[in-house]
């Protein structure tokens, strides 16, 4: 049985103008070949990685929380005797600006 050798992950470097002009190719290579570096003035600026690789290093927080969860937590707090009071910022109005031409 023939097996295909896995290509080593190649990390390419692009200058910003080339990356902008060939963005779809940069994204394709990030998905197939690995991270792609983009430089600005010959200094590393960003690294473009595939979504799968990003998800491995930055797991998303558990989702599924809804507004109903917030309401139930606030009701539980009230049942326990907590007084939840929203903090408010009241802005004061500026005095009106006089645009009349009294300086003549």
Secondary structure by P-SEA (a helix, b strand, c coil): ccccccccbbbbbbcaaaaaaaaaaaaaaaacccbbbbbccccccbbbbcaaaaaaacccccccccaaaaaaaaaaaaaabbbbbbbbbbbbbccccccccccc
